[in-house]
């Protein structure tokens, strides 16, 4: 299985500013209550479509609640051929503490 890296919110923000893709694997209700701008919510229903359409050469950041589930998802996506995959340490909870102005709500 391919590797992924765990990064903190500041590193993640820099990665996103450089054009990284962002996937949020939380449940629909949590995503609607708040997510990082530009995040695509991934679940079992749209995962295959996302993988098929994604640019696997672009960095991919995975976000979950607290940074635990995103590690498994990052490892899985790396194994599918994404060249640079990152897991957001602390997840969305830590992100919104660091960047409260960078939260979208649907």
C-alpha positions in Angstrom: 0.0 0.0 0.0 1.3 3.5 -0.8 2.2 6.0 1.8 0.4 9.2 2.8 1.5 12.0 5.1 -0.2 13.5 8.2 -0.1 17.3 8.2 -1.3 20.0 10.5 -3.8 22.7 9.6 -1.2 25.2 8.7 0.5 22.8 6.3 -2.9 21.8 4.9 -3.8 25.5 4.3 -0.6 26.0 2.4 -1.3 22.9 0.3 -4.8 24.1 -0.5 -3.5 27.5 -1.5 -1.2 25.7 -3.9 -4.2 24.0 -5.5 -4.6 20.7 -3.8 -7.8 18.7 -4.0 -9.8 18.3 -0.8 -12.1 15.5 0.2 -14.2 15.4 3.3 -15.3 12.0 4.5 -17.7 13.1 7.3 -21.4 12.4 7.3 -23.7 14.7 5.3 -25.1 16.5 8.3 -21.7 17.4 9.7 -20.5 18.5 6.3 -23.5 20.8 5.9 -23.0 22.3 9.3 -19.4 23.3 8.3 -16.6 22.2 6.0 -13.4 23.6 4.5 -14.2 25.7 1.4 -13.8 23.6 -1.8 -14.2 20.3 -0.1 -15.9 17.4 -1.9 -17.8 15.2 0.4 -16.9 11.6 -0.3 -18.8 8.5 0.7 -19.2 5.0 -0.7 -21.8 6.3 -3.2 -19.5 8.7 -5.0 -16.1 7.4 -4.3 -15.6 5.5 -7.6 -16.8 8.5 -9.6 -14.4 10.8 -7.7 -11.4 8.5 -8.3 -12.2 8.2 -12.0 -12.5 12.0 -12.4 -9.7 13.2 -10.1 -6.3 14.3 -11.2 -4.1 11.7 -9.5 -1.0 13.8 -10.0 -2.5 16.7 -7.9 -2.0 16.5 -4.2 -5.1 15.3 -2.3 -6.0 16.2 1.3 -8.4 14.1 3.3 -10.4 15.6 6.1 -12.6 13.8 8.7 -13.8 14.7 12.2 -10.6 14.5 14.3 -7.9 13.1 12.0 -8.4 9.4 12.6 -10.6 8.1 9.9 -8.9 10.3 7.3 -5.7 8.2 7.8 -7.4 5.0 6.6 -9.1 6.9 3.7 -5.7 8.5 2.8 -4.0 5.1 2.7 -6.7 3.6 0.6 -6.7 6.5 -1.9 -2.9 6.4 -2.1 -3.2 2.7 -3.0 -5.5 3.7 -5.9 -2.7 5.7 -7.5 -2.9 9.2 -6.1 0.7 10.4 -6.1 0.6 12.7 -3.0 -2.1 12.1 -0.3 -2.3 13.8 3.0 -4.4 13.3 6.1 -5.4 16.4 8.1 -4.2 15.9 11.7 -6.9 17.0 14.1 -9.5 16.9 11.3 -12.2 19.5 10.8 -12.4 20.2 14.5 -8.8 21.5 14.6 -9.1 23.2 11.3 -12.0 25.4 12.5 -10.0 26.3 15.6 -7.1 27.5 13.5 -9.1 29.0 10.7 -12.6 30.0 11.9 -13.1 32.3 9.0 -12.3 29.5 6.5 -15.4 27.4 7.1 -18.3 27.1 4.6 -21.8 26.1 5.6 -24.5 24.6 3.3 
